[in-house]
């Protein structure tokens, strides 16, 4: 996919050239692994010039630089990305605090350069299957780290200062590894769970059973209500896709098996289910969401007062006379209130376009690679739905998903183009 000879120099000997290629590729894969592993490390950062640089962001910078050295980093024009950058910039110029708006806009540009285009370039160079392999490895490593954190706290009562628990709620300890809070971890897990569930149920790939079991255990250890909702949503949507392929006795029995598993878990983790799932039925939806829904009305009013350009990136709290850290409680309303209707359309236009292209690819080709892309696109949609429970349109793993899908779709387009060219020449 790239000209490595030009990247490493024409004068290198064949043997040393091969060694250099191997070394560079290994380092790229290594930094891809580390970047994905720590992509949710919201609490780990370094303060420089009054700005907090997260550890995962620094690794992503090195990852992108290595792609540049390999001459694999590529810009492919994307109209939705261009529109989002432009409209966010316009919103910044109308921000309550232009300086804060500029700093926040830099975060938007960072996500585009070091997540969207870096991951897209990686997938175009090495393939989507390679990304999935590394992605699964990082999630399994996170499982073992979370399991260790869980066991250490419950058995000894001890926790590391750099890896603390999230405290406890009604006598139940909550865990989130290095994510900001359990709901952030659970939201990210939806990507892994839904992708793995599609591979297991729709393609019969039994090796994904271990992924599912690990992911379910992580959902339980996070104790996040949003995670439990994500499980239910994923199972329901994927089951409907499975039924659409044709109804069989096996498919009709499947819900009964799921119900039996749910009852077993309900008995085994009774207190947890009562606290984190039962509250959805025992109290109002607003109380179950921790009061988040009350904030939706406030954010909607801010949007109506500033419908075209919003109040500026990162300026929501300042507009309301609050601290800068005061934020909306819904990601879509956050987009509307801070960037205006244009930014909202561009952001979800990108989401919709990637999903539509993935579906079209799968309908056209029905290949293994096309299904991998389709499954990840469905996972992105399910992730986006669960994300509505919280805020944050600049989450690194969200833009990672954008990038890998864009890169995978572009790679398939290029491969199809080369294949057609070869057929014509033949």
GIMO-V953240 format. One record per helix or strand of 3 or more residues. SS is the DSSP state (2 for helix, 1 for strand). FROM is the first residue (numbers start at 1). LEN is the number of residues. If there is no record, write none. Layout:
# GIMO-V953240
ss;from;len
SS;FROM;LEN
SS;FROM;LEN
This chain:
# GIMO-V953240
ss;from;len
2;4;5
2;14;24
1;45;4
1;51;4
2;55;15
2;79;15
2;98;29
2;128;29
2;182;22
2;206;17
2;225;20
2;249;20
2;270;7
2;279;4
2;285;4
2;292;14
2;316;4
2;331;35
2;368;20
2;396;30
